[in-house]
Each structure stands twice: as C-alpha cells, then as structure tokens.
C-alpha cells in the first residue's frame, strides 16, 4: 500500500470515533509499530489533530471531519468492476440497490473522471458462471494499465506466453475490450503481429508496457461477432435500441449487464447491448417510455409492444371509469 493511501486509512479509521493503539494499527496495515509512529507524526504535522490518550491509543480530536474524498479514475473503475461481479450473483432486489449505489458514486465524479469511466464501461463485459471459482491470479497493475490504455487509445507492448508456444512472443496490441469469462480476465484487441483480432489471457502476460503511440479504433470489428464466432459465450443476445440523447445518457448510467456500443443516427443514438437474458431487458427498456425504441431482436420488440399495449389498455379503462 502506498504511504499516502495508508495515511488516509488512519484518518478514515479514526474518524469512525474509535481509539486504536499503535499495535492495532500496525496489525491492521501489516506494518511495524515504528512505521505507525512515523505515519502519525507526519499526519499531525500536516494539520490533522490526532491525540494520544494513555491506555486508550490514538483518537481524532472531537469535531474534526475529513473533507469529502474524490475517487480517482482507477478507484471508480475498480468499483464498477466489483459492481459487475456483484450484479451477476444477487437477486433483483439487491441489484436495484447496487445500481442506485453506483449511480450515486458516478454523480459525484468530476466530469473528466466520469468520461473516462464511461469509456471504460463500454469496453468491459463480464460473464460469470455459477461454477466459476476465484480468478487464478491476475496482475492488478496489468488491469489498471489496460484500463488506462483503453481510455487513452494507446498501443500496448506485451510479452505474451500463448498456450501453443514454448516461449513468450512480443506483441503490439491495440486494446479494444476487457472481458471476464472462464475464471480469467481477457484482453481482446488487434494484434499487429497476427494482423487480426486476438484474445490475450491476462495471466499469460509476462510483461506489459503502455507505449506513446495512439491508434484509431477499427470499427469493422464487433465484440459480439467475435464472441459468437469463437463460441466463448453461448446464448448471448445483441439488443439494438434507438434512444433520444436524454435516453442515451440514462442508459449509459444505468445499464449493468454487458458491453455497450454506440453510433449516431441523426439526432438519435443507436446503442447495442450484449445480454444473456432478453426478459431482463423488457422492464428496463419500458421504463424509458418514448425515449427508447427496440430495433432488434424482433422477439424483444414484439414483447415490448405487447407490454406497452397492456399498459395503454389499463390506462384507457381507468380514464373511462373516471369519466
């Protein structure tokens, strides 16, 4: 843990109103007591009123509160990824609370951080199977670097050990999507060595470097087509929806099931969603009212029309009774 992060951790712990001894703080942060003493001294010199009480330990002076803390781009991305995993392992009532919590977090993000997060969200797809165990050891730094390169559209230099090779090979990759399936994170992007789109499992990346070279996204490649072709995902559906600008803004904030791609259609925005269950999209899309029109698949379009007809019929009967 970085020194600054650890020192912030002290303040957050003490702000809860409890006392902590040097031994307790050392155990919590997995450091020695001498480091605790140095950290407390540095925090105090920075103007945070920490007092030491004999027999009790360290406390924050009564009345002191830490100003609101802004999330960094990496922290916001980490919260989004954690939310994606939680959404796939809970029921509908909990998912609603998770979505609300994530929306509150996004509401306080600075505009530039929110823009980076939205760009990252469109590149991420999580497919979690119930029999999947824990991730088999992904390098967190690699995840953060890939997130950064996707947002900035910068080339990655990989030393990659493919399953079919005895030795790692050097790859220059245009990062496009970050996908979780089969207990592993996968970077999917255009490999300049193979001159085609390739899937790189993160635990096989031996070394990763973000270069200064930027690239333009290759629009001819679509994630949903690649996943179907390689049979990584069975039963996946692409849902295409035409939205008003306001509808598109809310869809970006509230959609939580998979990857989203966008294209302009005059004054409207066409968004393409990847989902496992069409039924879960019905109520969500109905909530947009006239701001959203399902373009495909036809089965979902008919279902939306059927449900909308029932709603219209209900209100028509209500209006007749009222008159």
Secondary structure per residue as TSV (DSSP state, phi and psi in degrees):
chain	resnum	aa	ss	phi	psi
A	1	X	-	360.0	137.2
A	2	X	-	-65.1	151.5
A	3	X	H	-58.6	-44.5
A	4	X	H	-64.7	-39.0
A	5	X	H	-65.7	-39.2
A	6	X	H	-65.8	-41.8
A	7	X	H	-66.9	-36.3
A	8	X	H	-63.4	-36.3
A	9	X	H	-61.0	-37.7
A	10	X	H	-57.4	-48.6
A	11	X	H	-63.8	-41.8
A	12	X	H	-64.4	-39.0
A	13	X	H	-63.9	-48.9
A	14	X	H	-70.6	-27.5
A	15	X	H	-65.8	-21.0
A	16	X	T	-68.8	-7.8
A	17	X	T	96.4	3.4
A	18	X	-	-97.3	162.2
A	19	X	-	-101.1	145.4
A	20	X	B	-133.5	132.4
A	21	X	-	-79.7	166.3
A	22	X	H	-60.9	-37.2
A	23	X	H	-63.0	-42.5
A	24	X	H	-65.9	-41.8
A	25	X	H	-65.9	-40.3
A	26	X	H	-62.7	-41.3
A	27	X	H	-67.7	-39.4
A	28	X	H	-64.2	-43.2
A	29	X	H	-96.9	1.8
A	30	X	T	57.3	51.6
A	31	X	-	-133.2	177.2
A	32	X	-	-90.7	162.2
A	33	X	H	-63.5	-32.7
A	34	X	H	-61.2	-38.5
A	35	X	H	-66.9	-37.2
A	36	X	H	-59.5	-46.1
A	37	X	H	-61.1	-42.1
A	38	X	H	-65.3	-42.4
A	39	X	H	-62.9	-45.8
A	40	X	H	-62.1	-40.2
A	41	X	H	-63.2	-43.8
A	42	X	H	-63.9	-40.7
A	43	X	H	-65.2	-42.2
A	44	X	H	-63.7	-41.9
A	45	X	H	-65.5	-24.2
A	46	X	T	-80.5	-3.6
A	47	X	T	105.9	3.3
A	48	X	-	-86.7	121.3
A	49	X	-	-78.6	85.3
A	50	X	E	-98.1	129.9
A	51	X	E	-114.8	149.3
A	52	X	E	-109.5	121.4
A	53	X	E	-109.0	124.2
A	54	X	T	-56.6	129.8
A	55	X	T	82.4	-9.8
A	56	X	T	-117.1	-42.1
A	57	X	E	116.0	-153.7
A	58	X	E	-92.1	142.5
A	59	X	E	-140.3	157.3
A	60	X	E	-83.4	139.8
A	61	X	-	-59.0	136.5
A	62	X	T	-57.4	135.3
A	63	X	T	97.2	-8.5
A	64	X	-	-90.2	132.5
A	65	X	-	-132.7	140.2
A	66	X	-	-71.8	130.2
A	67	X	-	-58.0	156.9
A	68	X	-	-52.7	136.2
A	69	X	-	-98.6	129.8
A	70	X	-	-85.4	143.2
A	71	X	-	-80.0	140.1
A	72	X	-	-78.4	169.9
A	73	X	H	-61.2	-42.3
A	74	X	H	-66.0	-39.9
A	75	X	H	-65.3	-42.1
A	76	X	H	-63.6	-40.7
A	77	X	H	-64.7	-40.3
A	78	X	H	-63.5	-41.2
A	79	X	H	-64.5	-39.6
A	80	X	H	-63.0	-44.3
A	81	X	H	-64.0	-42.7
A	82	X	H	-61.6	-38.6
A	83	X	H	-64.8	-38.2
A	84	X	H	-61.9	-42.9
A	85	X	H	-66.9	-42.4
A	86	X	H	-65.1	-37.1
A	87	X	H	-61.5	-33.1
A	88	X	T	-85.1	-2.7
A	89	X	T	-124.4	16.4
A	90	X	S	-131.4	168.9
A	91	X	-	-87.0	179.6
A	92	X	H	-61.9	-38.8
A	93	X	H	-65.0	-40.0
A	94	X	H	-71.8	-37.7
A	95	X	H	-59.5	-37.4
A	96	X	H	-62.2	-42.6
A	97	X	H	-66.6	-38.9
A	98	X	H	-63.6	-42.3
A	99	X	H	-63.6	-41.3
A	100	X	H	-63.8	-43.8
A	101	X	H	-61.6	-43.2
A	102	X	H	-65.6	-37.5
A	103	X	H	-63.4	-38.4
A	104	X	H	-65.3	-39.2
A	105	X	H	-63.4	-45.9
A	106	X	H	-64.9	-30.7
A	107	X	H	-65.8	-24.8
A	108	X	T	-101.1	1.5
A	109	X	S	-74.6	142.1
A	110	X	-	-59.7	153.9
A	111	X	H	-56.4	-42.7
A	112	X	H	-67.2	-36.5
A	113	X	H	-68.7	-39.8
A	114	X	H	-64.9	-39.3
A	115	X	H	-62.6	-42.7
A	116	X	H	-63.4	-41.8
A	117	X	H	-64.0	-43.8
A	118	X	H	-62.7	-37.8
A	119	X	H	-66.8	-40.5
A	120	X	H	-66.4	-40.9
A	121	X	H	-59.4	-37.5
A	122	X	T	-70.2	-15.8
A	123	X	T	-99.8	-0.6
A	124	X	E	-110.5	136.8
A	125	X	E	-139.1	129.4
A	126	X	E	-115.6	124.8
A	127	X	-	-122.1	105.6
A	128	X	-	-111.7	116.9
A	129	X	-	-89.7	145.4
A	130	X	T	-60.7	-27.7
A	131	X	T	-91.7	6.0
A	132	X	-	-72.9	136.5
A	133	X	-	-91.5	-158.7
A	134	X	S	-69.7	158.4
A	135	X	-	-59.5	142.8
A	136	X	-	-87.1	30.9
A	137	X	-	104.4	59.3
A	138	X	-	-81.4	145.8
A	139	X	-	-79.8	115.4
A	140	X	H	-62.7	-37.2
A	141	X	H	-61.5	-37.6
A	142	X	H	-63.3	-42.3
A	143	X	H	-58.9	-46.9
A	144	X	H	-64.8	-39.5
A	145	X	H	-66.4	-39.8
A	146	X	H	-65.3	-41.1
A	147	X	H	-58.3	-45.6
A	148	X	H	-62.9	-42.1
A	149	X	H	-70.8	-33.9
A	150	X	H	-64.7	-45.4
A	151	X	H	-65.1	-42.8
A	152	X	H	-87.1	-6.5
A	153	X	T	53.0	56.2
A	154	X	E	-117.1	143.9
A	155	X	E	-65.3	140.7
A	156	X	E	-103.6	138.9
A	157	X	E	-103.9	118.1
A	158	X	E	-115.2	139.1
A	159	X	E	-99.8	106.2
A	160	X	E	-117.8	131.8
A	161	X	-	-103.2	94.1
A	162	X	-	-69.9	155.6
A	163	X	T	-63.0	-29.6
A	164	X	T	-93.2	5.7
A	165	X	-	-120.9	147.2
A	166	X	S	-83.4	-25.2
A	167	X	S	-126.5	148.7
A	168	X	-	-63.1	149.1
A	169	X	E	-119.1	152.6
A	170	X	E	-85.4	124.3
A	171	X	E	-123.9	135.7
A	172	X	E	-103.4	118.0
A	173	X	E	-125.7	134.4
A	174	X	E	-90.2	103.3
A	175	X	E	-70.0	130.9
A	176	X	E	-119.0	-47.2
A	177	X	E	-140.2	152.5
A	178	X	E	-119.5	117.0
A	179	X	E	-125.6	137.5
A	180	X	E	-110.1	122.4
A	181	X	E	-159.6	157.0
A	182	X	T	56.5	36.9
A	183	X	T	70.6	15.2
A	184	X	E	-142.5	150.3
A	185	X	E	-83.4	142.2
A	186	X	E	-130.0	132.1
A	187	X	E	-93.7	122.9
A	188	X	E	-112.9	123.7
A	189	X	E	-162.0	178.9
A	190	X	E	-85.5	119.4
A	191	X	E	-92.7	119.7
A	192	X	T	-73.6	-21.7
A	193	X	T	-70.6	-46.1
A	194	X	T	-89.2	-10.1
A	195	X	T	55.9	42.6
A	196	X	E	-165.3	170.9
A	197	X	E	-72.2	139.2
A	198	X	E	-139.4	158.1
A	199	X	E	-109.1	119.3
A	200	X	E	-114.0	114.4
A	201	X	E	-74.3	130.0
A	202	X	G	-64.0	-32.3
A	203	X	G	-74.4	-3.8
A	204	X	G	-102.3	-0.4
A	205	X	E	-82.8	115.5
A	206	X	E	-83.1	-36.3
A	207	X	E	-149.2	143.3
A	208	X	E	-138.8	133.5
A	209	X	E	-136.0	134.5
A	210	X	E	-86.2	122.6
A	211	X	E	-88.6	173.9
A	212	X	E	-83.9	-12.6
A	213	X	E	-76.5	130.7
A	214	X	E	-98.9	168.4
A	215	X	-	-145.3	162.5
A	216	X	-	-103.7	131.7
A	217	X	-	-56.8	136.7
A	218	X	-	-86.4	98.4
A	219	X	T	-65.9	-17.7
A	220	X	T	-70.9	-16.3
A	221	X	-	-95.3	131.3
A	222	X	-	-120.9	132.5
A	223	X	H	-60.9	-43.5
A	224	X	H	-62.2	-36.3
A	225	X	H	-68.0	-41.7
A	226	X	H	-64.1	-43.6
A	227	X	H	-65.1	-39.3
A	228	X	H	-66.4	-44.2
A	229	X	H	-62.8	-38.2
A	230	X	H	-90.8	-2.4
A	231	X	T	58.8	32.1
A	232	X	S	-71.6	-33.0
A	233	X	S	-123.6	120.8
A	234	X	S	-96.0	139.2
A	235	X	S	75.8	20.2
A	236	X	-	-81.8	144.3
A	237	X	E	-120.7	139.9
A	238	X	E	-99.0	125.6
A	239	X	E	-113.8	120.7
A	240	X	E	-106.7	129.2
A	241	X	E	-133.3	135.4
A	242	X	E	-95.4	123.3
A	243	X	E	-124.3	151.2
A	244	X	-	-70.5	163.4
A	245	X	H	-55.1	-40.0
A	246	X	H	-65.9	-42.8
A	247	X	H	-61.5	-40.7
A	248	X	H	-64.2	-38.3
A	249	X	H	-61.3	-44.6
A	250	X	H	-72.0	-32.8
A	251	X	H	-64.4	-40.3
A	252	X	H	-61.1	-35.6
A	253	X	H	-78.6	-35.8
A	254	X	H	-104.0	-12.7
A	255	X	-	-75.0	133.6
A	256	X	-	-136.7	14.0
A	257	X	S	-103.2	-13.5
A	258	X	S	171.6	-159.4
A	259	X	-	-76.4	144.5
A	260	X	E	-123.8	132.6
A	261	X	E	-118.9	154.8
A	262	X	E	-132.5	152.5
A	263	X	E	-151.5	151.8
A	264	X	E	-82.1	146.0
A	265	X	E	-140.8	77.3
A	266	X	T	65.8	-125.5
A	267	X	T	-84.4	-1.9
A	268	X	E	-103.8	172.3
A	269	X	E	-125.4	128.2
A	270	X	E	-97.9	121.6
A	271	X	E	-113.3	137.7
A	272	X	E	-113.3	119.4
A	273	X	E	-108.5	145.4
A	274	X	E	-110.0	120.0
A	275	X	E	-135.3	158.0
A	276	X	S	-92.5	-32.3
A	277	X	-	-128.1	117.3
A	278	X	T	-66.2	-32.1
A	279	X	H	-58.7	-33.7
A	280	X	H	-68.3	-20.3
A	281	X	H	-84.0	-21.1
A	282	X	H	-59.8	-59.0
A	283	X	H	-63.7	-37.8
A	284	X	H	-62.3	-45.7
A	285	X	H	-71.0	-34.4
A	286	X	H	-61.8	-30.6
A	287	X	T	-65.8	-16.3
A	288	X	T	-83.4	-10.5
A	289	X	G	58.0	-132.1
A	290	X	G	-79.1	1.0
A	291	X	G	-79.4	-11.7
A	292	X	E	-136.2	137.0
A	293	X	E	-128.2	122.6
A	294	X	E	-73.3	126.7
A	295	X	E	-95.2	-36.5
A	296	X	E	-162.9	156.3
A	297	X	-	-76.7	161.9
A	298	X	H	-63.3	-33.1
A	299	X	H	-62.6	-41.5
A	300	X	H	-71.5	-37.2
A	301	X	H	-60.3	-43.4
A	302	X	H	-66.9	-38.1
A	303	X	H	-64.7	-43.1
A	304	X	H	-61.8	-44.2
A	305	X	H	-63.1	-40.5
A	306	X	H	-63.4	-46.3
A	307	X	H	-67.0	-39.8
A	308	X	H	-63.3	-37.1
A	309	X	H	-63.1	-39.9
A	310	X	H	-64.1	-41.0
A	311	X	H	-64.4	-44.7
A	312	X	H	-62.8	-40.5
A	313	X	H	-64.0	-40.2
A	314	X	H	-61.1	-47.5
A	315	X	H	-71.0	-28.2
A	316	X	H	-66.2	-42.6
A	317	X	H	-64.8	-38.8
A	318	X	H	-62.5	-41.9
A	319	X	H	-64.9	-37.8
A	320	X	H	-64.9	-44.7
A	321	X	H	-62.6	-38.4
A	322	X	H	-67.9	-31.3
A	323	X	-	-79.0	360.0
